[in-house]
Amino acid sequence: MVLVLSLASTFIGLLQPYVTKYIIDDGLIAGDFPLLAWLCVLMLSLAIFSALLGAVNRWFYVDLSSRILLGMRSALFAHGLTLSPRFHAAMPPGQLIARLDGDIAEVQRFAVDSLLASVNGVIALAGALVLMASLSPLLTAIALVLVPAIALFLKWSRPFITDATRRVRERAGEVTSFLVDALSAVKLIQATGTRAAQGRRLDELNERFRRDTLRMQMTNYAASHVPSLITTASTVIVFLAGGHMVINGSLTLGTLIAFSAYLARSTGPVNTLFGLYVGWQRAKVSLQRVGEVRERRPEIRESPSPVALPVAVDACVRFEDVWFRYDDDRPEVLKGVSLFIPAGAKAAVSGASGAGKSTLIDLLQRHYDPQRGRVEIGGRDVRTFRLDELRRRVAVVSQETVLFQGSIRDNVRYVCPDASAEELDRVVRAARVDDFAAVMPDGLDTALGSRGVKLSGGQRQRIAIARALLQDPLILVLDEATASVDRETEAEIIRAIDVLFPDRTRIVISHHAEARAGCDRSFSFQSDGRLQANG
């Protein structure tokens, strides 16, 4: 629809200069006022119709363009969520945000705007050239004589455009990454008195961004205005030659005016088509940057024929001679780890920081796959399960609690938006979220702010525990989950979990002996990455 309306608008635009020729030669100069009046009405009617057509076209175009932009962004975002923690650790958040925002928008502008501009430009240019040639073949040839010079200039400027665009995109990502990191660590910056240093760092990044932006803008300015100057020179030559022809009587004034109008209309499409070359150089850089994400394949692939997870009574956990390292050039984190936790049992895992405790859970949730060995739930390899279902039913409460904008209630219900009020009340009481929510202005509906900054570490962990309970997990993992609460609260939370889920497999990872008390089995990591069963 956008294309059809654009072509119709272009066709009407091509008619108007031809009407101008008849107004001057057959109306004004011939002294035929009735014809002049009729032609003027025709000219006005064409202008009104063209304006209405343009308004309808703009509505369709903006709707189409925005849906394509949002669709591309959603697709890249969804793909990013399939990539492993390894990828996200390697790419700073700001660089990923820059690709989702600026680079996607640049690709969309070229893919949609340039497509329509090129089609309309080609049609308008072809139509104008045909009508110009019908009016004066000689003037048409003169108008085209400098076009090769524009092509040579654009070919010469291509590497400068590409390099300048890439630098600006990278600088924008650097600034965004800095802001994301700094704003997530405001308390640390304040506590360490490094506000001035952070300000200086931002000033340095801004200065680099400013310099490269100026360079890109001046490069783009030259790439767009030099061709425009060359076309202006062509127009001047046409006026000189055409004026001479009118003076010596070989061309009528109306014909020159109509030719000049078509020349002006062709200049726009010529500049647009040459501008597409510049736009393509910018879009190509953005397309390559988006491709760095889009072409990255997920390390963890779902089985083409996934099987259902076992029921709770069968959800035993087994690691069989598991070896794992994060990168080929790094040593193994896990070395021949084997363990078995019966369904419904509670197991404790301890060990020094970095020994491999959290890696164990990452393998259980299939954020990574081991290089050797098997990880099983209910006697089946975890690689046979549907990924989303596996990760949802293996609930992990870690020491680092992630909270989102919204209320306490919103954050608890994040994993299960359709949970009933009774289910929500049960897990809120079990995790003792109701204790601190009761003294807040709006109770469970109290807004938490960004990242839950209004809460203490212990309060944030209680919300995370309530959220995990609401998942109705087959396996519940507490990864230092009670590290920020006092011992009495820790004991109460663990007792509540045992009461609520006596038939679910529970894994408690903690340095605290109190948290590991009452476990059916106990394992500890050694300094060499091996796991020892303690009972």
N, C-alpha and C positions, 0 to 999 in steps of 0.2 A: 504493500500500500504506500509506504514512504517513497519507494522508487518510482511508482506510477505517478504520484502527485508531484514529485520533483521534476520528472520529465515533462509533465503537463505545464508546470510553472515555467520551465525553461523554454518550451515551445511558444508560450504566450509572450515571454520576454523578447523572443526573436522577431515577433510580428511588429512590435512597436516602432523600431526605427524605420521599417519599410513604410509604415503609415506616415511617418514624419516626412519621407521623401515626397509622397503624394500631396501632403498638406502644403508643402513649399512650392513644388513645381506645378501641380494641377489646381491648387486652391489659391494660394497667395499670388504667385507670379501670373497665373492665367486669369485671375480676377473672378473666379467662380465661387461666390460666397456660399450658396447653398451646399456645394460639395465640401467647402471648407468646414462649414458647421457640422455636416454629417461625419466627416473624418475626425473632427475634434471630439464629438460624442463617442465615436468608436474608440478613440484613444483613451478617453476617460473610462469607458466601460471595461476595456482590457486591463487598465490599471487597477480598477476596483476588484474585478474578478481575480486578478493575479494576487492581490493582497489577501482576499478571502481564502484563496487556495493555499497561500503561504501560511496562514494561521492554522488551517486544518492540518497541513503538512507538518508544521512545527509540533503540534500536539502529538501526532503519531510518532514523529521522530524522537522527541524527548522521552516518550514512554518506552519506545523500543530500545533506545540507547541506554536508559537507566536499567532496564531489565537485563540487558546483556552485561553491563558493568557489574551489577549485583550478582548475576549468575556466575560470572567468571570468578569473582571474589569468593563466593560461597564454595565453588568447586575447589579452588586452591586451598581455602581454609579447611575444608573437609579432608583433602588429601594430606595436608600438614598434620592433621590429627591421627593419621594412620602411620606416621613415621616414628621411629624409635626414639627413646630418650637420648640415644647417642647423637642423632641428628640435631635435636634441639639444644643439646649441650654445646655442639660445635658452632651453630649459627646463633649469634646474639639476637635477642627478641626484637630489638630495633630494626635490624636488617630484615627480619621476616615481616615486620609490620610495614616497612618501606615497600616491600614487594607486594603486599596485600593492598596497599593504598596507592602510592604514586605510580609504581610500575604497571600494575593492573590497569589503572586509569589511562596511562599512556598507550598501552596496547589496545584498550577499548576504543580510544579516540581514533587511532589509526585504522583499526578494523572496521569501525562503523562510519565515523565521519569521513575518513579518506575514501572509503568505498563509494559512498554517495557523492562526495565531491568529485571523485575521478569520473564516475559515470556522467554526472551532470556536466562536468567540465568538458569531457570528450564530446558529448552531444552538443553543448553550447558552442564549443570551438568549431566543430565540424559544420554546424549550421551557419555560424557566422562567416566562416571561410567560404562556404558555397555561395552565400548571398553577397559577400564582398567581391568574390570572383565574377559574379554575374553583373555587378555594378562597374568594376574596373579591374581587369586581370593585371594590369601594369602596377597599380597601387598595391594590390595584394602581394605581388612578388616583392615589391620594395619593403612591405611591412614584415616579411618573413626573413629578410636577408641577415638579420643579426641574431636569430634564434640559435644557431650553432654556438655562438659565443657564450650564451647562457649555459648550454649543456657542458661546455668545457670548464666553465667556472665552477659549476656544481660538482663535477667530477673531481676537480682539484681540492675543493673544500670538504669532501666527504670524511677523510680521517680526522680532521679537526673537530667536526661536529660529533662524531662517535666518541672520541676521547673526552671531550668536554662534557657530554651527556653522562657518560659512565662515572666521571669524577663527581658530578653533582649528586647522582643517585647514591653513590657510596657515602658521600658526606652527609646526606640526609639520614641514611641509616645509622651512621655513627652518632649523630645528635640524638636521634630517637632512642638508641640503645642506652646512651648516657642518661637521658631523662628517665627511662623506665627503671634503670638500676638505682639512680639517686632517689627517686620518689618512693621506691620500695624500701629504702634504708634511711628514712628521715631521722628516726630516733638515734641510729648509730652515728649519723653525721652530726647531730646536735650534741650527743654525749661525748664525742671525741673532739669537738671544737674544730671541725674541718670544713665549716661552711664557706670560709673564704677560699680555701683550696679548691672546693667543688665549683665555686663561682668562677675561679680562674680557669679551671679545666673546661667549663662550658663556654667561656669567652674564647678560648683557643679553638674549640670545635666550631663555634659560630663564625670566627674569623676565617677559618679554612673553607667553611661552607659559603661565606660571602664572596671570597675571592674566586672560587670555582664557579659560583653562580654568575658573577659578572663576566667571567670568561665565556661561559656557555651562552649567556644572553647576547654578548657582542658577536660571538661566532654565528649564532642564529640570525642576529640582525643583519650581518653582512651577507649571509647566505640567502636571505629573503629580499634585501633591498638592492643588492647589486643587480640581480635579474630585473627588478622593477625599474632601475635606472636605465638598463639596456632597452627595455620595452618602451620607456619614455623617449629615448633617443630615436627608436623606430617611429614612434608617433610624430615626433618633430619632423623627421625626414618625409613622412607621408604628407604632412600638412604643407611642407614646402613644395613637394612635387605636385600635390593635388591643387594647391593654390595657383601654381603656374599653369596647370591645365585649365582651370576655371577662367583665368585671365585671358588665355589665348583661345577660349571658346570650345576646347575639345572635351569639356566636362561641365555638366550643369551644377549649379550651386546646391540644389536639392540632393543630387547624387553624392556630392562631396560630404554634405552634412550626414546623410544616411550612412555613407561609408565610414565616416568618423565615428558615428554611433556604434556601428558594428565592430570597428576597431577597438573602441573602448570596451565593448562587451567581450571581445575576444582576449583583451589584455588580462582581464580577471581570471578566466579559465587557464590562460597560459601560465600566469603566476601561480595559480592554484596547483596546476599539474607539476610545475617545477618545485613548488613548495612541498608537494607530496614526497618528493625525493628527500628533502630535508627531514620531513616528518618520519619517513621510513628509517632514516639513520637513527633517530631518537628512539623510535619504537623497537628497532632491532636490538638496541642495548637493553631496553626494558624486557623484551621478550626473552633474551638470553638470561637475564636475572630471574625472571619468573620460572624459566626452564630449569634453573638450578634446583628449584623446589619441586616443580611439577614432574620432572623426569627422574627424581630420586625415588627409587622403588622401596616399598616397605620391607624391612628386614624380616618381619614376622608375617608369614602368609597363613591365611586360614585354610583349613582342609577343604577341598572341593566337596567332600561329603561329610560334613560335621555330624557328630553324634551328640545325643543329649547328655547333660551332666547327670551323675548318679543322684539318687535320693540321699537324704541326710544320713540315714543309717549305714550307707555304704561308702560315705565320703572319707575313706582313709587316705592318707598322704604318704607317698613313697618317693624317695630320691635314691636312685640306683647308680652308684659309681659315676657321679656327676663331676665333670671338669669344666671350668669356665674361666675365660679371660675376656676383658672388655675390648682389647685391641690386640692385634698380632704382635705388636712390639712391646707389649706389657706382660708382666708375669701373671700366672694363674691366680685368680682370687679364690676359687674353689678347686680342691685337689682330691678327686676320688671320694666325694662326699656321698655317704649313704645313710639314710634314716628311714624309720617307719613310725607313723603315728596312726594308731587305730581310729576308726570313725567314732566320733563322740568324745575322744580323749582330749586332755589338755596337756600340751607339751611346752616346756620352757627351753629357750635358746639363749645362751649367754656368750660373751666373748668380748675382746677388746674392740675399740672403735676401728673400723676398716677391716675387720677380720673376715667379713662375708655374710653377716647376719641379714642385712637388708637385701643383698644380692640373692640370697635364698628365696626371699619373697618375690623379687622381680622375676625369677625363673618360674615360680609357682603361678604368677599371673601372666606369664609369657610376654613380658616386656622384652625379654631376650630368650634365646634358646641356647642350651649348653652345647659346647663343641663335642663333648662326649657324654654318654650316659643318658638316662631317662628320668623324667619327672612325671609322676602318675597321681591321679585322683581317682579313687574307686577302682583301681586296677587298670585304668586306661591312661595312655599317654596324653598329656595335656594338649598336645598338638592336634588331637582328634576332635577337640571341642570347638564350638563357635566362640570366637574371641570375646565379643561383647558380653555374652552370657557368662563365660568363665570369669572375666574380670569383675563382673557385677556380683557374682556369688562368692568370690573370694574377697571379702571386705577387709581393707587394711586401714588401721588408724595409726598414723605415724606421729613422730614428735613434731614435725613441721606441718601445722594445720593450715589447710587452704580454705579461706572463706571468701565469699563474693559479696558484691553490693547487694543490699537488701536487708531484710529483718532476720532475727533469730529463727523465726518460723521458716522463712524462705530457705535459709541455709541448712536446716535440719531436713527439710523436704526436698532438697536438691536432687538426691538420688532417686526419689520416688514421689514425683509431684502429685500423684493421684492418691496418696496415702490418706486414710480416713482420720478424722479427729481423734478417734479412740486409739488408733495405732500411734499417732503422733504423741498423744498424752502418755502412752505407755513408755516409749523410748525416752521422752523428755524426763520423766520421773526416774527411770532406770539410770540414766547418765547424770542425774542431779542437775540438769539444766534449769529446772524449775526453781531451784534455790536462788540463783542470782537473777533469773528473769523476773522473779516476783518483786524485786526492789527496783526494777528499771521503769522508766516513765510509762512505756506502753507494753510492758510484759514481753511476751514472745513476739509481739509486733514492733519492738524497738529496732530502729534502723542501726546497723552496725558500722556504716561508713566503709571506706575503702579498706579491704584486707582485714576487716575486723579490728581496726585500731582502737576502738573503744573498750575492748575486752582485755583481760589479763591472759597470760599464756594458759593458765589452768582452765579458765572459762572457755577459751577457744577449743581446747582439747575435749572438754565435755560435749561441746556441740559436735565435734568430729565423731566422738563415740556414739552419740545419739543417732547421727547420720548413718553410721555403719550398722547399728542395730536395726534401723529401718530397712536396710537392704535385705533382711532375712537371709543372712549368708549361710552357705554350706560350711565355709571355713572362715573363722574370724581371727584376724591377726592384729595383735596389739604390739606395734613396733615402737617401744619406748613411749607408748601412748599416755602413760600416767606420770611421766617424768616431771611435769610442771604442776602437779597437785600435791597436797600434803599427804602424809602416809595414811592418815585416817580416811581421807576421801578416796585415796587409791585403793585401799582395802574394800571400802564400800562399793566402789565401781566394779571391781573384779568379782565381788560376791554377787552383785546384781547381774552381771553377765553370766556367771555360772548358773544362777537361778533361771534366768530367761532362756538360756541356750544350753541346757544340760546335755542335750543329744547332739550338739554341733561340735565339730572339730575346732579346737582353739589353740592358737600358737601365741605364746607370750614371749616377746623379746625384750629383755630388760636387764639393766645392771643391778637393779634392786632385788635383794633376796626376798623381800616381803612380797613383791609382785609375782615372783616365781614359786611362792609357797603353795602347796596343795596341788601341784602339777603331777600328772600320772607318769610323765617321762621328762627327762632332762638331758639336754645336749649342750656342749660347749665347743666353741671354735678355738683351735690352737693357732699359734702365731704363724704356722706354715700353711694355713688355709685348709687344714684337715679338721674333720668334725669328730668329736669324741662323745660317746654315749655315757651318761653318768648314772643312768638307772631308769 
